[in-house]
Amino acid sequence: SGLMCSYNSINGVPSCADYDHLTNLVRGTWDFDGYITSDCGAVRNVYDTHNYTKTVEEALNVTFAAGMDIDCGSFASREHLNSSLEKGVLKWETVDRALVNLVKVQMRLGLFDDEKTQPYANLGVEVVNTPAHQKLALEAARQGITLLKNENSNLPFKGKSEIKIAAIGPHSNATLVMQGNYQGKAPYLISPLEALEAYGDVSYNPGCSDYVPCLNDSGFSDAVDAVDNADVVALFFGIDQTIEAEGRDRTDITLPGKQQHLIEMVAKAAANQGKPCALVFFAGGSLDITFARDSADIPSILWTGYPGQSGGQAIAEILFGDVNPSGKLTQTIYPQAFTKQVSMRDMRMRPKGTFPGRGYRFYTGDVVYPFAHGLSYTSFAYSWGSQPPKALELKTIEDRLRTTEIASASPEVLSLNLELHNEGAMDGAETVIAMISPPNSGYLGAPKQTVAAFEKVFVKSGSSQRVRLSVSAHDLALSTEDGEWRAVPGEWTVKVGNLTATTFVM
């Protein structure tokens, strides 16, 4: 029941001042019956960043009159609201409409009802940070960490207890970094260093004396020497919120400072001594790690994102094989050249001319690792349980499109039935993803591919599982320039794992 208008402008009109979108489209065409809030600085920005109005009072009027119901920030203060109302710029009927929308949602939530009838009214701190929540945080980290590279089954590391582990890099002892941002206060933070101590004798060397910026290389030689006394080497590198955060844009997606140089030095030392080495990255956004992907000295790469309060434990479990990695990349990892091809001010998704597009659906350029990439310590084989139909009627899709405008509620038109077999020696989970490509994919605005359905499936070693994925009417339709869904005749291609099938819509 809530929407948020954003900081940006659309065709020259700030989002929170756009009557055509907030009222005509959202409340009219979409029949939205909830409340609309601003992002927390968006109302102020209408006045002092977009310079869309000349006065504070006009800024409040143009946003509330456009259909916004509440300012998430403090710009619509009592002082500013009173001034707008007293000067007659903001009308009382506009304020009344906003209050109606807000109170209506509060009433739906039961905030005016007897507390005894409200299931959430008496919740206390005892329902926060429960053992179930802690278990979920750990499991989320386990399932989210992604194995990008694992040459010659370098991972998992072999041996426990007596093994000597060199933990090297600025994120070896990461704690707060693992939370990313917009997080609650964690009850504890298990660093990789702390977690690795359960698996052997750990030596720790950050290498970069200034940690993530890594401008000082005075500790590099000691970090390289640490390899001599280790059986295995775990490298922990990447970025943090001093480099990527809201309001902190990057113009460069390479590793900061001299991190790459240190990685290459330590990995070379480990390779020369025949010692297993794994590189673990922390980052929320893209990092050009082409050098690591292509290096024979770096046989294994783990991508952790920011894995949360139990991230270190999940990393250690995966490094030593107590957990089989099952994550898939939720983003495309771009090369540094991408930052030169795409302007930060250009929000287009589709490619045109020298512009390569954005995202897995449209991007046409080179990638470091593609969206949905992720390896396992076991191997999976796909086969069709039954072949998808060769043809579907266009009218069937058109009829089902008319039943709802909401893609997530779209009725099924095609069922994909598969067998997933675990051929390896280790139990594991696989995210089975169905990618759909429309006729003339990549041309005339059509996407190259789109995720239609997915399911994470656990399969024991040597066993098989049946998997059923549902393809909806909206999955076999494209959006027009006006935002309307239209069924498209022609050859649609479905890819699931290494399987491909074509279905003609006619």
Beta strands, then each sheet from edge to edge (+ up, - down):
strand 1: 2-5
strand 2: 9-10
strand 3: 13-14
strand 4: 35-38
strand 5: 146-150
strand 6: 164-168
strand 7: 201-205
strand 8: 232-238
strand 9: 277-282
strand 10: 300-303
strand 11: 380-386
strand 12: 391-392
strand 13: 412-422
strand 14: 428-437
strand 15: 450-459
strand 16: 464-472
strand 17: 477-479
strand 18: 485-487
strand 19: 490-496
strand 20: 499-505
sheet 1: 1+ 4+
sheet 2: 2+ 3-
sheet 3: 5+ 10- 9- 8- 6- 7-
sheet 4: 11+ 13- 16+
sheet 5: 12+ 20+ 19- 14+ 15-
sheet 6: 17+ 18-
end
